Amino acid sequence: MTPAARTGSPRRTPPRSTRPSLRLERSLFREGHRVLIGMDEVGRGALAGPVSVGVVAIDETCRTAPQGVKDSKLLTQQARERLVPRIQRWALGWGVGHAWPEEIDAIGIMAALRLAGQRALAQVAVLPDLVVLDGNHDWLSDPAREGLLALVDPSAPPQVPVRTLIKADMTCSSVAAASVLAKVTRDAHMIQLAPEHPAYSWELNKGYAAPEHQEALRTLGPCVHHRRSWNITGNTLRDDIIPPEAREMNRA
């Protein structure tokens, strides 16, 4: 008789690991896919700087992801930076694409995400069979190239099929690795820009709506690196006109 049975205490099922794995990716390989790409974005809710998309390509030869790979938001800056070269050696291919503030202003955030994703995919030398995209919305596929509209330019390469998955960055190693690459690259860009505009404290907030960033916007207004279409103008900056997704703060 076990101690639990003797005392009448209920058995406790060990909690499932929350670490990402290749479980989904391996099931997709069994379905016949040869090359998969994990994709994730960072900077979607920022007030300044680009929106950035990371991609990591893997195939059946790629073994378990480097130890420590998980959703980039759960890692310290130092841990993310240490993982980058290990991810790059592990992956079949990788890339990080950006869409810049002026592009976000011109075409909107969803089309800018698509543009950044396409730029990231263009950096990968292999042709994927499927993209695993974090979230519940496929912002990568271009609706203008679906159905009859695709006949307008039959020479255009076919779109890569996309499978969306909520919290993929917490469950799929390829997506988690892509999130790490995207965040390290975008953070480095914002830190590099920070000395040009020190009042906004981008070395701390990376362009998100942190208090010191909002206060500087109230005092100085936006600069060339801000997303001006989001109405973040000087003294008119108020919580009710900041897009809800832009209220995210990330000081990691």
N, C-alpha and C positions, 0 to 999 in steps of 0.2 A: 504494500500500500504506500502510495506517495505521501509526502508531508501534506500536500494540499488536500488529499482525500481524508487524511486523519483529522485535519483541523476544520474541514468543511469549507475551506476557502476556495473560491472559483479559480479555475485555471486561467492563466493570463497568456493570451496569444502574443508571441513576440511581435512588436511593431514592424511593419514592412519598411525596408530601407527607402528613404526619400532621395537617395543619390540617383542621378541619371544612369541609364544603362543602354546597351545596344539591343534590348529586347525587341522593340518595335522595328528597328532597322533590320535585324536578322529575320524577322517575320516577313518583311518586305522583300528581302533577298530570296526567301523561299517561294514567294509569289512570282519570281522571275525577274525582278528588277536587278540590274547589274551595278549601276552607279547611283547613289543617293546623295542628295545635298540637304544638309540641315541649314536653316536660314532663320535669322532673328534680327530685330532692329533695336536701335537705341537712339534717344534724342527726339522721339516723336513729340513728346510733351514739353520740350525745352522752349524758352523764349528767344534764345540766341544760338547761333552755330548750326551746323548741318544736322540732318537726320541721316543716320549711318546704318548700313545693313551688312552683317557679316554672313559669310557662307563657308561651309566646310563640306567637302566631297569625300565620301568613303565608298569602299566596295568590300567584298567578302574577305579580302586579304587584310583589312584593317582590324587589328586586335582591339581589346578593350582600351577605351580612351585613357589618357594619362590620369594618374591618381590625382584627385582634387578637382577635376572638371565638374562644374555644376553651374547653375544659373549665376550669371556674373554679379547680380545684385546681392548675392549671399557671400561674396568673397571680398576680402580686403583688396585695396589697390595693389599692394605688394604681391599678394597671392595671384591676382590676375596677371600681373606682368611676368611673374615667373612661369606661368603656364603657357604663355604665347609661343615661345620657341618649341616647347614640347608638343603643343597642338599642331604646329606647322610641320614638324617632323612626322607626326602620327598620320595626318590626313593625306588623302590622295591628291588633294588640291584645296586651296583656300583663297579667300579674297574679302576685301572690305570696300564697299562703294558708298558714295556720299551724294546727297542732293543738298545744294547750298541755299542759304536764306533767300536769295533773290529768285531762285527756282521755286522754292516753296511758296513765295508770294505770288509768283506768276501762274502756277498750275495747281496749287492746293496741296495739302499734306498727303492725301492718298496717292495722287499721281506722282508726287515727289518720292514717296516710299517705293513705288514701282520703278522709278528711274534709278534710285540708289540700288535697288535689288538687281536690276539689269546690269548696272555697272559692276556690281560685285560678281555676278555670274560670268561676265566677260573676262574676268581675271583668272578663271579656272580653265585649264587646258582640256579637261575631259568633258564629254557631253553627258549630262545626267539623264536618267530615266524618270526621276521623280524628285520633287522638292518637298521636304517636310517643313512646314511653315508654322511658327508659333502663333497661337491665337485662334480665333473662330471666323476670321474673315480673310479671304484670298485677295490681298491687295497687289499681288505680284502679276497675276494674269491680266492682260489688257482686254477689256470688254470690246474695244473697237476692232479686235482681230478675231472675234468669235463669229461663228455662223456665216451668213452671206457676206458680211463685211470683210471677211478674210479673203474673198475672191478679188478684192480690189488690188491686192499685191500678192499674187500667188508665189512670187519668188522669195517672200519673206520666210525665214526659218520658222518651223512650227513652235508653238509655245510648249514649254516643259510642263507636264501635268503637275498639279499642286495638291498636296494633302495637308489640310489644316488640323492642328491639334492644340487644344487649350492646355496651357502649362507645359508645352513641349520642352521648354528650356529647363524644366525641373525633372523631366522623365527621360528624354532622349539625349544621349551623349553628343550626337552630332550637332543638335540645335544648341545645347548648352555650350559646346565649344565655339560655335559661331557667335553666341552672345558675348563670350569673353573677348574674342578678337575684335568685335565691333566696339565694345565699350572701351577697351584699352586704346584703340586707335582714335576714337572720338575724344576721349578724355585728354589724350596727349595733344590733340589739336587745340582744344579749349585752353589747356594750360599754356601752350605756346602763344596763344592770342592774348592771354591775360595781361602781360606787361604793357601792351598797346593801349588797354583800357582798364587800368587798375581799379577804378571805382566800382566796377561791376563784380569784382571778386570771383572771376571765372575759375581761378585756380582752386576755389573751394566748391562752388556750386555747379560748375561745368555748363552754365547757361540756363539752368532750371530756375524756377520762380522762388528762390530762397529769399528770406527777408532782406538781406543786404543787397541783393540784386534788384529787388523791387524798389527799395529806397533810392538806389542810384538812378533808376529809371524815372522816378518821380522828380528827382532833382535835375538830372541831366538830359532826360529823354533817351531815345534809342540811338544806336550807332549803326554803322553799315553792316554789322554782323547780326543785327536783330531781325526778327521776322515781323516786318512792319505791317503786313496784312492782318496781324493779330491785334491791332489797336493798342499796342503797348506804348502809348505816347505820354511821356512826362507826367504832368499833374493830373491827367485824365485817367491814369492807370488805377483801376479799382478791381477788387476781387471779382465783381460781377461781370467784367468784360474780358477776363483772362479765360481762355478755353479751359474747361474742367481738367482735361488731360495735362495741361501745362502747369497745374498746381503741384505736380509731383516734384519732390525735392530729393536730390541725391548728392550727399556730401561724401560718399565713399571714395 
